[in-house]
Amino acid sequence: MKATTTMADTNHITKEYLNEIFEYKDGILYWKKKMARNIHIGRIVGSINQKGYFTVRVFGKKRLNHRLIYLMHHGNLPKEVDHIDGNTLNNDINNLRESTHSENICNSKLRVDSKTGVKNVSWNKRSQKYSVKLNVSGKRYEFGFYEDLELAELVAVMAREKYHGNFANHG
């Protein structure tokens, strides 16, 4: 039996529907069904948005490709899907995992505006030392002040591994 979805079903996109219109291969979606005049079967689905994610319009709404790929493979759509390696363009199913918002943030890279170049380490003007701070489940924890940047980095790495577990990202 062929799965079809109507406009009435736009709030509930199914695994079956996605597999009907898209082909998944090596982390990339390809058009399998002509859905509009500008769609060509066999071409890559979507475009890269300003935040660096592949997106595609499904039922008139832009959707993130990695979320659709997750749904195609697992049949459910969690609130957040995390890229394990932090690369937003790597949508290989083995690189995608269900996560909470907090876990997803733990897996974020070093901020581009970091003055120390070390994640979770900042310079404290008052003490004239490096400060290590980490968010854990929405709460901010401090792990001390250090004269040496390398020691502060080591403390930050150990804290991330302890409190962020599999979602620890060191840079």
DSSP file (Angstrom, degrees, kcal/mol; ACC not computed):
  #  RESIDUE AA STRUCTURE BP1 BP2  ACC     N-H-->O    O-->H-N    N-H-->O    O-->H-N    TCO  KAPPA ALPHA  PHI   PSI    X-CA   Y-CA   Z-CA
    1    1 A M              0   0    0      0, 0.0     2,-0.4     0, 0.0     0, 0.0   0.000 360.0 360.0 360.0 134.0    0.0    0.0    0.0
    2    2 A K        -     0   0    0      1,-0.0     2,-0.4    18,-0.0    15,-0.1  -0.648 360.0-132.6 -84.6 131.6    1.4    3.4   -1.0
    3    3 A A        +     0   0    0     -2,-0.4     2,-0.3    13,-0.2    -1,-0.0  -0.695  29.8 176.9 -84.3 130.3    1.6    6.0    1.8
    4    4 A T        -     0   0    0     -2,-0.4     2,-0.4    16,-0.0    13,-0.1  -0.968  15.1-157.4-131.8 151.2    0.3    9.4    1.0
    5    5 A T        -     0   0    0     -2,-0.3     2,-0.2    12,-0.1     8,-0.0  -0.990   9.0-155.2-128.8 136.1   -0.1   12.6    3.0
    6    6 A T    >   -     0   0    0     -2,-0.4     3,-2.0     1,-0.1    -2,-0.0  -0.530  37.8 -96.9-103.1 172.6   -2.5   15.4    2.4
    7    7 A M  G >  S+     0   0    0      1,-0.3     3,-1.4    -2,-0.2     4,-0.1   0.773 122.5  65.5 -59.4 -26.3   -2.3   19.1    3.3
    8    8 A A  G 3  S+     0   0    0      1,-0.3     3,-0.3     2,-0.1    -1,-0.3   0.728  98.8  54.3 -67.2 -20.1   -4.5   18.2    6.3
    9    9 A D  G X  S+     0   0    0     -3,-2.0     3,-2.4     1,-0.2    -1,-0.3   0.207  70.4 117.2 -97.5  15.2   -1.6   16.1    7.6
   10   10 A T  T <  S+     0   0    0     -3,-1.4     3,-0.3     1,-0.3    -1,-0.2   0.742  72.8  54.8 -61.0 -24.2    1.0   18.9    7.5
   11   11 A N  T 3  S+     0   0    0     -3,-0.3     2,-0.3     1,-0.2    -1,-0.3   0.563 110.1  49.4 -84.2  -6.9    1.6   18.9   11.2
   12   12 A H    <   -     0   0    0     -3,-2.4     2,-0.4     2,-0.0    -1,-0.2  -0.700  68.6-177.7-135.4  83.2    2.4   15.2   11.2
   13   13 A I        -     0   0    0     -2,-0.3     2,-0.2    -3,-0.3    -3,-0.1  -0.666  20.9-146.1 -79.7 131.8    4.9   14.2    8.5
   14   14 A T     >  -     0   0    0     -2,-0.4     4,-2.2     1,-0.1     5,-0.2  -0.599  22.3-119.9-102.8 161.0    5.5   10.5    8.6
   15   15 A K  H  > S+     0   0    0     -2,-0.2     4,-2.3     1,-0.2     5,-0.2   0.892 115.9  53.6 -57.8 -42.8    8.4    8.2    7.9
   16   16 A E  H  > S+     0   0    0      1,-0.2     4,-1.1     2,-0.2    -1,-0.2   0.911 107.9  48.8 -63.1 -44.1    6.5    6.6    5.1
   17   17 A Y  H  > S+     0   0    0      2,-0.2     4,-1.6     1,-0.2     3,-0.5   0.926 111.5  49.1 -63.4 -44.9    5.7    9.9    3.4
   18   18 A L  H  X S+     0   0    0     -4,-2.2     4,-2.7     1,-0.2    -1,-0.2   0.901 110.4  50.5 -62.5 -40.8    9.4   11.0    3.6
   19   19 A N  H  < S+     0   0    0     -4,-2.3    -1,-0.2     1,-0.2    -2,-0.2   0.711 107.3  56.8 -70.4 -19.0   10.5    7.7    2.2
   20   20 A E  H  < S+     0   0    0     -4,-1.1    -1,-0.2    -3,-0.5    -2,-0.2   0.855 119.4  27.6 -76.5 -37.3    8.0    8.2   -0.7
   21   21 A I  H  < S+     0   0    0     -4,-1.6    11,-3.0    -3,-0.1    12,-1.2   0.695 120.1  50.8-101.2 -20.9    9.4   11.5   -1.8
   22   22 A F  E  <  -A   31   0A   0     -4,-2.7     2,-0.5     9,-0.2     9,-0.2  -0.883  59.4-151.7-120.8 150.4   13.1   11.3   -0.8
   23   23 A E  E     -A   30   0A   0      7,-2.7     7,-2.6    -2,-0.3     2,-0.5  -0.979  18.1-148.5-113.1 133.0   15.9    8.9   -1.2
   24   24 A Y  E     +A   29   0A   0     -2,-0.5     2,-0.3     5,-0.2     5,-0.2  -0.869  24.5 163.1-102.3 131.5   18.6    8.9    1.5
   25   25 A K  E >   -A   28   0A   0      3,-2.5     3,-1.5    -2,-0.5    -2,-0.1  -0.888  66.9 -24.1-150.2 119.1   22.1    8.0    0.6
   26   26 A D  T 3  S-     0   0    0     -2,-0.3    66,-0.2     1,-0.3    65,-0.1   0.848 126.1 -45.0  52.8  43.6   25.3    8.7    2.7
   27   27 A G  T 3  S+     0   0    0     64,-0.2    64,-0.4     1,-0.2     2,-0.4   0.512 118.3 104.3  85.2   4.6   23.8   11.6    4.6
   28   28 A I  E <   -A   25   0A   0     -3,-1.5    -3,-2.5    62,-0.1     2,-0.4  -0.943  60.7-139.5-123.4 141.1   22.2   13.3    1.7
   29   29 A L  E     -A   24   0A   0     -2,-0.4    16,-2.8    16,-0.3     2,-0.3  -0.812  18.5-169.3 -96.9 139.6   18.6   13.5    0.6
   30   30 A Y  E     -AB  23  44A   0     -7,-2.6    -7,-2.7    -2,-0.4     2,-0.3  -0.942  31.3-101.5-124.2 148.2   17.7   13.2   -3.1
   31   31 A W  E     +A   22   0A   0     12,-2.6    11,-2.9     9,-0.4    -9,-0.2  -0.517  37.7 171.4 -69.5 131.7   14.3   13.9   -4.8
   32   32 A K        +     0   0    0    -11,-3.0     2,-0.4     1,-0.3   -10,-0.2   0.563  67.7  38.7-111.2 -20.3   12.6   10.6   -5.6
   33   33 A K  S    S-     0   0    0    -12,-1.2     2,-0.7     7,-0.1    -1,-0.3  -0.997  83.7-116.8-137.9 136.8    9.2   12.1   -6.6
   34   34 A K        +     0   0    0     -2,-0.4     3,-0.1     1,-0.2     6,-0.1  -0.639  39.0 166.2 -76.4 112.9    8.4   15.3   -8.6
   35   35 A M        +     0   0    0     -2,-0.7     2,-0.3     1,-0.2    -1,-0.2   0.626  62.8   4.6-103.3 -18.9    6.5   17.5   -6.1
   36   36 A A  S >  S-     0   0    0      3,-0.1     3,-1.5     1,-0.1    -1,-0.2  -0.948  83.3 -91.1-157.5 171.4    6.7   20.8   -8.0
   37   37 A R  T 3  S+     0   0    0     -2,-0.3    -1,-0.1     1,-0.3    -3,-0.0   0.848 121.9  49.7 -59.9 -37.6    7.9   22.3  -11.3
   38   38 A N  T 3  S+     0   0    0      2,-0.0     2,-0.4    -3,-0.0    -1,-0.3   0.357  90.1  98.9 -87.9   7.1   11.3   23.2  -10.0
   39   39 A I    <   -     0   0    0     -3,-1.5     2,-0.5     6,-0.0    -3,-0.1  -0.813  54.0-165.6 -98.1 132.6   12.0   19.7   -8.5
   40   40 A H    >   -     0   0    0     -2,-0.4     3,-2.0     4,-0.1    -9,-0.4  -0.973  25.6-116.2-121.5 124.8   14.1   17.3  -10.5
   41   41 A I  T 3  S+     0   0    0     -2,-0.5    -9,-0.2     1,-0.3     3,-0.1  -0.309 100.3  23.8 -58.8 133.7   14.2   13.6   -9.6
   42   42 A G  T 3  S+     0   0    0    -11,-2.9    -1,-0.3     1,-0.3     2,-0.2   0.254  94.7 120.4  93.8 -11.3   17.7   12.5   -8.5
   43   43 A R  S <  S-     0   0    0     -3,-2.0   -12,-2.6     1,-0.1    -1,-0.3  -0.520  74.6 -90.7 -85.8 155.7   18.9   16.0   -7.5
   44   44 A I  B     -B   30   0A   0    -14,-0.2     2,-0.4    -2,-0.2   -14,-0.3  -0.372  45.3-119.0 -63.5 139.7   20.0   16.9   -4.0
   45   45 A V        -     0   0    0    -16,-2.8   -16,-0.3    -2,-0.1    -1,-0.1  -0.664  62.9 -14.3 -85.7 130.5   17.2   18.1   -1.7
   46   46 A G        -     0   0    0     -2,-0.4     2,-0.3     8,-0.1    10,-0.2  -0.139  67.3 -96.4  87.5-173.1   17.3   21.6   -0.3
   47   47 A S  E     -C   55   0B   0      8,-2.0     8,-2.9     6,-0.1     2,-0.5  -0.914  36.8 -92.0-144.7 167.6   19.8   24.4    0.2
   48   48 A I  E     -C   54   0B   0     -2,-0.3     6,-0.2     6,-0.2    -2,-0.0  -0.746  40.6-147.1 -90.3 126.8   22.0   25.6    3.0
   49   49 A N    >   -     0   0    0      4,-3.0     3,-1.7    -2,-0.5    -1,-0.0  -0.198  34.2 -89.4 -83.6-180.0   20.5   28.2    5.3
   50   50 A Q  T 3  S+     0   0    0      1,-0.3    -1,-0.1     2,-0.1    -2,-0.0   0.730 125.9  55.4 -64.4 -23.1   22.3   31.1    7.0
   51   51 A K  T 3  S-     0   0    0      2,-0.1    -1,-0.3    37,-0.0    37,-0.1   0.459 121.8-103.5 -90.5  -1.1   23.0   29.0   10.1
   52   52 A G  S <  S+     0   0    0     -3,-1.7     2,-0.4     1,-0.3    -2,-0.1   0.726  78.7 125.5  90.4  22.7   24.7   26.3    8.0
   53   53 A Y        -     0   0    0     36,-0.1    -4,-3.0    -6,-0.0     2,-0.3  -0.890  63.2-115.9-113.1 144.4   22.0   23.6    7.9
   54   54 A F  E     -C   48   0B   0     34,-0.5    11,-2.5    -2,-0.4    12,-0.4  -0.625  41.4-176.8 -71.5 133.5   20.5   22.0    4.9
   55   55 A T  E     -CD  47  64B   0     -8,-2.9    -8,-2.0    -2,-0.3     2,-0.3  -0.941  13.6-172.6-131.6 156.7   16.8   22.9    4.7
   56   56 A V  E     - D   0  63B   0      7,-2.3     7,-3.2    -2,-0.3     2,-0.6  -0.991  28.4-116.0-145.0 148.5   13.9   21.9    2.4
   57   57 A R  E     + D   0  62B   0     -2,-0.3     2,-0.4     5,-0.3     5,-0.2  -0.771  35.0 174.6 -88.9 120.4   10.3   23.1    2.1
   58   58 A V  E >  S- D   0  61B   0      3,-2.6     3,-1.3    -2,-0.6    -2,-0.0  -0.994  72.9  -8.2-127.3 124.0    7.8   20.5    2.9
   59   59 A F  T 3  S-     0   0    0     -2,-0.4    -1,-0.1     1,-0.2     3,-0.1   0.866 130.8 -56.2  56.0  39.4    4.1   21.4    3.0
   60   60 A G  T 3  S+     0   0    0      1,-0.2     2,-0.4    -3,-0.0    -1,-0.2   0.510 118.9 101.3  78.1   4.8    5.0   25.1    2.6
   61   61 A K  E <  S-D   58   0B   0     -3,-1.3    -3,-2.6    -5,-0.0     2,-0.3  -0.974  75.5-116.3-126.1 136.6    7.3   25.2    5.7
   62   62 A K  E     -D   57   0B   0     -2,-0.4     2,-0.3    -5,-0.2    -5,-0.3  -0.524  36.6-171.1 -70.4 131.9   11.1   25.0    5.7
   63   63 A R  E     -D   56   0B   0     -7,-3.2    -7,-2.3    -2,-0.3     2,-0.5  -0.910  27.1-111.4-123.0 149.9   12.3   21.9    7.5
   64   64 A L  E >>  -D   55   0B   0     -2,-0.3     4,-1.7    -9,-0.2     3,-0.8  -0.705  21.5-141.7 -81.6 125.5   15.8   20.9    8.6
   65   65 A N  H 3> S+     0   0    0    -11,-2.5     4,-2.8    -2,-0.5     5,-0.2   0.869  98.8  58.0 -56.1 -40.2   17.1   18.0    6.5
   66   66 A H  H 3> S+     0   0    0    -12,-0.4     4,-2.0     1,-0.2    -1,-0.2   0.850 106.0  49.8 -64.4 -31.4   18.8   16.3    9.5
   67   67 A R  H <> S+     0   0    0     -3,-0.8     4,-2.3     2,-0.2    -1,-0.2   0.890 111.4  48.6 -70.6 -38.9   15.5   16.2   11.4
   68   68 A L  H  X S+     0   0    0     -4,-1.7     4,-2.7     2,-0.2    -2,-0.2   0.902 110.6  51.0 -66.5 -40.5   13.8   14.6    8.3
   69   69 A I  H  X S+     0   0    0     -4,-2.8     4,-1.7     2,-0.2     5,-0.2   0.915 109.6  50.6 -62.4 -42.9   16.6   12.1    8.0
   70   70 A Y  H  X S+     0   0    0     -4,-2.0     4,-2.8    -5,-0.2     5,-0.4   0.938 112.2  46.8 -59.8 -46.8   16.2   11.2   11.6
   71   71 A L  H  X S+     0   0    0     -4,-2.3     4,-2.3     1,-0.2    -2,-0.2   0.899 108.5  55.9 -62.3 -41.9   12.5   10.7   11.2
   72   72 A M  H  < S+     0   0    0     -4,-2.7    -1,-0.2     1,-0.2    -2,-0.2   0.852 117.8  34.5 -58.7 -35.5   13.0    8.6    8.0
   73   73 A H  H  < S+     0   0    0     -4,-1.7    -2,-0.2    -3,-0.2    -1,-0.2   0.820 129.9  28.9 -90.9 -34.3   15.2    6.2    9.9
   74   74 A H  H  < S-     0   0    0     -4,-2.8    -3,-0.2     2,-0.2    -2,-0.2   0.631  89.9-131.4-107.3 -16.2   13.7    6.1   13.4
   75   75 A G  S  < S+     0   0    0     -4,-2.3     2,-0.3    -5,-0.4   -60,-0.2   0.476  79.6  78.2  79.6   0.1   10.0    6.8   12.8
   76   76 A N        -     0   0    0     -6,-0.3    -2,-0.2   -62,-0.1    -1,-0.2  -0.941  67.6-141.6-136.3 160.9    9.9    9.4   15.5
   77   77 A L        -     0   0    0     -2,-0.3     4,-0.1    -3,-0.1   -10,-0.0  -0.905  17.1-156.2-127.8 104.2   11.0   13.0   15.8
   78   78 A P        -     0   0    0      0, 0.0     3,-0.1     0, 0.0    -7,-0.1  -0.189  34.9-102.8 -70.0 169.1   12.5   14.2   19.1
   79   79 A K  S    S+     0   0    0      1,-0.2     2,-0.4    20,-0.1    21,-0.1   0.880 106.1  19.8 -61.0 -37.3   12.5   17.8   20.1
   80   80 A E  E     -E   99   0C   0     19,-0.7    19,-2.0     2,-0.0     2,-0.4  -0.991  62.3-160.1-136.5 145.3   16.1   18.1   19.2
   81   81 A V  E     -E   98   0C   0     -2,-0.4     2,-0.3    17,-0.2    17,-0.2  -0.995  19.3-151.4-122.5 125.6   18.5   16.2   17.0
   82   82 A D  E     -E   97   0C   0     15,-3.3    15,-1.9    -2,-0.4     2,-0.8  -0.761  13.9-133.5-101.7 139.5   22.2   16.6   17.6
   83   83 A H  E >   -E   96   0C   0     -2,-0.3     3,-1.5    13,-0.2    13,-0.2  -0.846  19.7-151.8 -86.3 112.6   25.1   16.3   15.1
   84   84 A I  T 3  S+     0   0    0     11,-3.0    -1,-0.2    -2,-0.8    12,-0.1   0.884  93.7  42.2 -55.5 -44.6   27.6   14.2   17.1
   85   85 A D  T 3  S-     0   0    0     10,-0.3    -1,-0.3     2,-0.2     3,-0.1   0.461 110.5-119.6 -85.6   0.2   30.6   15.6   15.3
   86   86 A G  S <  S+     0   0    0     -3,-1.5     2,-0.8     1,-0.2    23,-0.1   0.406  73.2 129.7  80.1  -4.0   29.3   19.2   15.4
   87   87 A N    >   -     0   0    0      1,-0.2     3,-1.6     3,-0.1    -1,-0.2  -0.763  45.6-160.8 -88.0 109.2   29.3   19.5   11.6
   88   88 A T  T 3  S+     0   0    0     -2,-0.8   -34,-0.5     1,-0.3   -22,-0.2   0.638  89.5  54.4 -67.3 -14.0   25.9   20.8   10.6
   89   89 A L  T 3  S+     0   0    0    -36,-0.1     2,-1.3     1,-0.1    -1,-0.3   0.532  84.3  90.3 -95.7  -7.9   26.3   19.5    7.1
   90   90 A N    <   +     0   0    0     -3,-1.6    -5,-0.2     1,-0.1    -1,-0.1  -0.711  46.5 163.8 -90.8  90.3   27.2   16.0    8.1
   91   91 A N        +     0   0    0     -2,-1.3   -64,-0.2   -64,-0.4    -1,-0.1   0.055  17.1 143.1 -98.6  25.1   23.7   14.4    8.0
   92   92 A D    >   -     0   0    0    -66,-0.2     3,-2.7     1,-0.2     4,-0.3  -0.455  60.0-124.7 -60.9 135.4   24.8   10.8    8.0
   93   93 A I  G >  S+     0   0    0      1,-0.3     3,-1.1     2,-0.2    -1,-0.2   0.803 111.3  59.6 -57.1 -30.1   22.4    8.9   10.1
   94   94 A N  G 3  S+     0   0    0      1,-0.2    -1,-0.3     3,-0.0    -2,-0.1   0.603 103.1  53.4 -73.7 -10.0   25.3    7.6   12.2
   95   95 A N  G <  S+     0   0    0     -3,-2.7   -11,-3.0   -11,-0.1     2,-0.4   0.367  96.3  83.0-101.8   1.8   26.1   11.2   13.1
   96   96 A L  E <   +E   83   0C   0     -3,-1.1     2,-0.3    -4,-0.3   -13,-0.2  -0.887  52.2 167.5-112.3 137.3   22.6   12.1   14.3
   97   97 A R  E     -E   82   0C   0    -15,-1.9   -15,-3.3    -2,-0.4     2,-0.2  -0.993  39.0-102.3-145.8 152.5   21.3   11.4   17.8
   98   98 A E  E     +E   81   0C   0     -2,-0.3     2,-0.3   -17,-0.2   -17,-0.2  -0.475  50.5 166.4 -68.4 141.5   18.3   12.4   19.9
   99   99 A S  E     -E   80   0C   0    -19,-2.0   -19,-0.7    -2,-0.2     2,-0.2  -0.984  36.7-115.3-151.8 162.4   19.2   15.1   22.5
  100  100 A T     >  -     0   0    0     -2,-0.3     4,-2.3   -21,-0.1     5,-0.2  -0.486  42.4-105.3 -85.6 169.6   17.7   17.5   24.9
  101  101 A H  H  > S+     0   0    0      1,-0.2     4,-2.2     2,-0.2     5,-0.2   0.914 123.4  51.9 -62.0 -41.7   18.3   21.2   24.3
  102  102 A S  H  > S+     0   0    0      1,-0.2     4,-1.9     2,-0.2    -1,-0.2   0.910 110.4  47.3 -62.1 -43.8   20.8   21.2   27.2
  103  103 A E  H  > S+     0   0    0      1,-0.2     4,-1.4     2,-0.2    -1,-0.2   0.897 109.8  53.7 -64.7 -40.4   22.8   18.3   25.7
  104  104 A N  H  < S+     0   0    0     -4,-2.3     3,-0.2     1,-0.2    -1,-0.2   0.899 108.8  48.7 -62.2 -41.0   22.8   19.9   22.3
  105  105 A I  H >< S+     0   0    0     -4,-2.2     3,-2.0     1,-0.2    -1,-0.2   0.878 105.0  59.0 -66.2 -38.0   24.3   23.0   23.7
  106  106 A C  H 3< S+     0   0    0     -4,-1.9    63,-0.8     1,-0.3    -1,-0.2   0.846 103.3  53.9 -58.1 -32.9   26.9   20.9   25.5
  107  107 A N  T 3< S+     0   0    0     -4,-1.4    -1,-0.3    -3,-0.2    -2,-0.2   0.299  85.5 119.3 -86.5   9.9   28.0   19.6   22.1
  108  108 A S    <   -     0   0    0     -3,-2.0    63,-0.2     1,-0.1    61,-0.1  -0.363  63.6-115.4 -75.4 157.7   28.5   23.1   20.7
  109  109 A K        -     0   0    0      1,-0.2    -1,-0.1    62,-0.2     2,-0.1  -0.246  46.8 -66.0 -83.2 174.7   31.9   24.3   19.5
  110  110 A L        -     0   0    0     61,-1.0    -1,-0.2     1,-0.1     2,-0.1  -0.388  61.5-106.8 -59.1 133.8   34.1   27.1   20.9
  111  111 A R    >   -     0   0    0      1,-0.1     3,-1.6    -3,-0.1     6,-0.1  -0.380  18.3-130.5 -65.3 142.8   32.4   30.4   20.4
  112  112 A V  T 3  S+     0   0    0      1,-0.3    -1,-0.1    -3,-0.1    -2,-0.1   0.734 107.0  56.5 -68.3 -21.0   34.0   32.6   17.7
  113  113 A D  T 3  S+     0   0    0      2,-0.0    -1,-0.3     4,-0.0     2,-0.2   0.280  75.2 133.5 -94.3  12.2   34.2   35.5   20.1
  114  114 A S    <   -     0   0    0     -3,-1.6     8,-0.1     1,-0.2     5,-0.1  -0.437  41.3-163.0 -63.6 128.2   36.2   33.6   22.7
  115  115 A K  S    S+     0   0    0     -2,-0.2    -1,-0.2     1,-0.1     7,-0.1   0.707  88.4  44.0 -85.8 -21.4   39.1   35.7   23.9
  116  116 A T  S    S-     0   0    0      5,-0.4    -1,-0.1     2,-0.2     3,-0.1   0.700  98.3-131.2 -94.5 -21.3   41.1   32.8   25.4
  117  117 A G  S    S+     0   0    0      1,-0.2     2,-0.4     4,-0.2    -7,-0.1   0.598  76.0 106.2  78.7  10.7   40.6   30.4   22.6
  118  118 A V  S >  S-     0   0    0      3,-0.4     3,-1.7    -7,-0.0    -1,-0.2  -0.989  76.2-116.4-127.5 127.6   39.5   27.8   25.2
  119  119 A K  T 3  S+     0   0    0     -2,-0.4     3,-0.1    51,-0.4    -9,-0.1  -0.378  97.5   7.3 -63.3 133.8   36.0   26.6   25.6
  120  120 A N  T 3  S+     0   0    0      1,-0.2    13,-2.0    -2,-0.1     2,-0.5   0.558 106.2 108.3  71.2  12.1   34.5   27.5   29.1
  121  121 A V  E <   +F  132   0D   0     -3,-1.7    -5,-0.4    11,-0.2    -3,-0.4  -0.978  40.3 168.1-121.5 129.4   37.6   29.5   30.1
  122  122 A S  E     -F  131   0D   0      9,-2.3     9,-3.5    -2,-0.5     2,-0.5  -0.911  37.7-105.6-133.5 162.8   37.6   33.3   30.3
  123  123 A W  E     -F  130   0D   0     -2,-0.3     2,-0.7     7,-0.2     7,-0.2  -0.780  26.7-149.9 -90.6 128.1   39.9   36.0   31.7
  124  124 A N  E  >> -F  129   0D   0      5,-3.0     4,-1.8    -2,-0.5     5,-1.1  -0.877   6.0-165.5-100.7 111.0   38.8   37.5   35.0
  125  125 A K  T  45S+     0   0    0     -2,-0.7    -1,-0.2     1,-0.2     5,-0.0   0.878  84.7  55.4 -63.4 -39.7   40.0   41.1   35.2
  126  126 A R  T  45S+     0   0    0      1,-0.2    -1,-0.2     2,-0.1    -2,-0.0   0.933 120.6  27.9 -61.9 -48.1   39.3   41.5   38.9
  127  127 A S  T  45S-     0   0    0      2,-0.2    -1,-0.2     0, 0.0    -2,-0.2   0.630  98.3-132.8 -89.0 -13.5   41.4   38.5   40.0
  128  128 A Q  T  <5S+     0   0    0     -4,-1.8     2,-0.3     1,-0.3    -3,-0.2   0.887  71.4 106.3  59.5  39.7   43.8   38.7   37.0
  129  129 A K  E   <S-F  124   0D   0     -5,-1.1    -5,-3.0    -7,-0.0     2,-0.4  -0.908  79.0 -93.1-139.9 166.6   43.3   34.9   36.5
  130  130 A Y  E     -FG 123 146D   0     16,-3.5    16,-2.8    -2,-0.3     2,-0.4  -0.680  38.7-150.8 -82.9 136.5   41.6   32.5   34.2
  131  131 A S  E     -FG 122 145D   0     -9,-3.5    -9,-2.3    -2,-0.4     2,-0.6  -0.891   2.9-151.6-111.6 138.3   38.1   31.5   35.3
  132  132 A V  E     +F  121   0D   0     12,-2.0    11,-3.3    -2,-0.4    12,-0.4  -0.946  23.1 167.7-111.6 120.2   36.5   28.1   34.4
  133  133 A K  E     - G   0 142D   0    -13,-2.0     2,-0.3    -2,-0.6     9,-0.2  -0.978   8.4-177.0-133.6 145.8   32.7   28.1   34.2
  134  134 A L  E     - G   0 141D   0      7,-2.6     7,-3.1    -2,-0.3     2,-0.5  -1.000  22.5-132.5-144.7 139.4   30.3   25.5   32.9
  135  135 A N  E     - G   0 140D   0     -2,-0.3     2,-0.5     5,-0.2     5,-0.2  -0.820  23.1-176.2 -92.7 131.2   26.6   25.2   32.4
  136  136 A V  E >  S- G   0 139D   0      3,-3.3     3,-1.9    -2,-0.5    28,-0.1  -0.964  71.3 -24.7-130.1 113.4   25.1   22.0   33.7
  137  137 A S  T 3  S-     0   0    0     -2,-0.5     3,-0.1     1,-0.3    -1,-0.1   0.881 128.3 -47.3  50.6  44.4   21.4   21.4   33.1
  138  138 A G  T 3  S+     0   0    0      1,-0.2     2,-0.4   -36,-0.1    -1,-0.3   0.406 118.1 109.0  83.4  -2.8   20.7   25.1   32.9
  139  139 A K  E <   -G  136   0D   0     -3,-1.9    -3,-3.3     2,-0.0     2,-0.5  -0.870  65.0-130.1-109.0 142.7   22.7   26.0   36.0
  140  140 A R  E     -G  135   0D   0     -2,-0.4     2,-0.4    -5,-0.2    -5,-0.2  -0.785  24.4-171.6 -94.4 127.3   26.1   27.8   36.0
  141  141 A Y  E     -G  134   0D   0     -7,-3.1    -7,-2.6    -2,-0.5     2,-0.4  -0.925  12.6-145.2-118.5 143.1   29.0   26.2   37.9
  142  142 A E  E     -G  133   0D   0     -2,-0.4    -9,-0.2    -9,-0.2     3,-0.1  -0.889   9.1-171.1-107.9 139.2   32.4   27.7   38.6
  143  143 A F  E     -     0   0D   0    -11,-3.3   -10,-0.1    -2,-0.4     2,-0.1   0.076  50.9 -91.0-118.6  21.1   35.5   25.5   38.8
  144  144 A G  E     -     0   0D   0    -12,-0.4   -12,-2.0     2,-0.0    -1,-0.4  -0.320  39.0 -72.6 106.5 177.1   38.0   28.0   40.1
  145  145 A F  E     -G  131   0D   0    -14,-0.2     2,-0.4    -2,-0.1   -14,-0.2  -0.929  40.7-170.8-118.7 140.3   40.6   30.6   39.0
  146  146 A Y  E     -G  130   0D   0    -16,-2.8   -16,-3.5    -2,-0.4     6,-0.0  -0.992  26.5-152.3-138.6 138.0   43.9   29.7   37.5
  147  147 A E  S    S+     0   0    0     -2,-0.4     2,-0.5   -18,-0.2    -1,-0.1   0.812  87.0  65.7 -74.0 -30.5   47.1   31.7   36.7
  148  148 A D     >  -     0   0    0      1,-0.1     4,-2.0   -18,-0.1     5,-0.1  -0.825  69.6-152.4-101.2 126.9   48.0   29.3   33.9
  149  149 A L  H  > S+     0   0    0     -2,-0.5     4,-2.5     1,-0.2     5,-0.2   0.877  97.3  55.5 -62.9 -39.6   45.8   29.0   30.8
  150  150 A E  H  > S+     0   0    0      1,-0.2     4,-2.1     2,-0.2    -1,-0.2   0.891 108.6  47.3 -63.2 -39.8   46.8   25.3   30.2
  151  151 A L  H  > S+     0   0    0      2,-0.2     4,-2.4     1,-0.2    -1,-0.2   0.909 111.5  50.9 -67.3 -41.6   45.8   24.3   33.7
  152  152 A A  H  X S+     0   0    0     -4,-2.0     4,-2.3     1,-0.2    -2,-0.2   0.899 110.1  50.5 -61.1 -40.4   42.4   26.2   33.3
  153  153 A E  H  X S+     0   0    0     -4,-2.5     4,-2.6     2,-0.2    -2,-0.2   0.912 109.1  51.0 -64.1 -42.8   41.9   24.3   30.0
  154  154 A L  H  X S+     0   0    0     -4,-2.1     4,-2.4     1,-0.2    -2,-0.2   0.916 110.9  48.4 -60.8 -44.0   42.7   20.9   31.7
  155  155 A V  H  X S+     0   0    0     -4,-2.4     4,-2.4     2,-0.2    -1,-0.2   0.905 111.7  50.4 -62.3 -42.0   40.1   21.7   34.4
  156  156 A A  H  X S+     0   0    0     -4,-2.3     4,-2.6     2,-0.2    -2,-0.2   0.913 110.5  49.1 -63.2 -43.5   37.5   22.7   31.8
  157  157 A V  H  X S+     0   0    0     -4,-2.6     4,-2.5     1,-0.2    -2,-0.2   0.932 112.7  47.3 -61.5 -46.7   38.1   19.5   29.8
  158  158 A M  H  X S+     0   0    0     -4,-2.4     4,-2.1     1,-0.2    -1,-0.2   0.890 112.4  49.9 -63.6 -39.9   37.7   17.4   33.0
  159  159 A A  H  X S+     0   0    0     -4,-2.4     4,-2.9     2,-0.2     5,-0.4   0.916 111.2  48.8 -65.8 -43.5   34.6   19.2   34.0
  160  160 A R  H  X>S+     0   0    0     -4,-2.6     4,-3.0     1,-0.2     5,-0.7   0.927 111.9  49.0 -62.4 -44.2   33.0   18.8   30.5
  161  161 A E  H  X5S+     0   0    0     -4,-2.5     4,-0.7     3,-0.2    -1,-0.2   0.902 115.9  43.8 -62.8 -39.9   33.8   15.1   30.5
  162  162 A K  H  <5S+     0   0    0     -4,-2.1    -2,-0.2    -5,-0.2    -1,-0.2   0.929 127.5  26.4 -70.2 -45.6   32.3   14.6   34.0
  163  163 A Y  H  <5S+     0   0    0     -4,-2.9    -3,-0.2    -5,-0.2    -2,-0.2   0.723 128.0  39.1 -97.0 -23.3   29.2   16.7   33.6
  164  164 A H  H ><5S+     0   0    0     -4,-3.0     3,-2.3    -5,-0.4    -3,-0.2   0.606  80.4 178.2-102.3 -14.2   28.5   16.6   29.8
  165  165 A G  G ><<S+     0   0    0     -4,-0.7     3,-1.9    -5,-0.7    -1,-0.2  -0.216  70.5   3.5  54.9-129.3   29.4   12.9   29.2
  166  166 A N  G 3  S+     0   0    0      1,-0.3    -1,-0.3     3,-0.0    -5,-0.1   0.638 132.7  58.9 -64.0 -14.9   28.9   11.8   25.6
  167  167 A F  G <  S+     0   0    0     -3,-2.3    -1,-0.3    -7,-0.1     2,-0.2   0.352  74.6 126.3 -97.4   5.7   27.9   15.3   24.7
  168  168 A A    <   -     0   0    0     -3,-1.9     2,-0.5    -7,-0.1   -61,-0.2  -0.475  36.8-174.6 -66.1 127.7   31.2   16.9   25.8
  169  169 A N        -     0   0    0    -63,-0.8   -61,-0.1    -2,-0.2    -2,-0.0  -0.994  10.9-165.2-125.5 123.4   32.7   19.0   23.0
  170  170 A H              0   0    0     -2,-0.5   -51,-0.4     1,-0.1   -61,-0.1   0.329 360.0 360.0 -96.1   7.8   36.2   20.4   23.7
  171  171 A G              0   0    0    -63,-0.2   -61,-1.0   -53,-0.1   -62,-0.2   0.440 360.0 360.0 176.3 360.0   36.4   22.9   21.0
